[in-house]
């Protein structure tokens, strides 16, 4: 067999269609789980920093976090 004859078989995605619903549900659950973990870690880190920093430094960290979150949102838009 030549490389051109093998190429369509290597690039075939027909085997993925068999369990498309199951794969979609598992992917959605993994995304929701990760978002929950991310939210919990962010909340815990904010609480820890609030206890460790003086109020003026805590406000500075909050402002920087808001700007970096906004910048990350724009960076994510650029990759789509």
Buried (B, 14 or more C-beta within 10 A) or exposed (E): EEEEEEEEEEEEEEEEEEEEEEEEEEEEEEEEEEEEEEEEEEEEEBEEBEEEBEEEEBEEBBEEBEEEEEEEEEEEEEEE
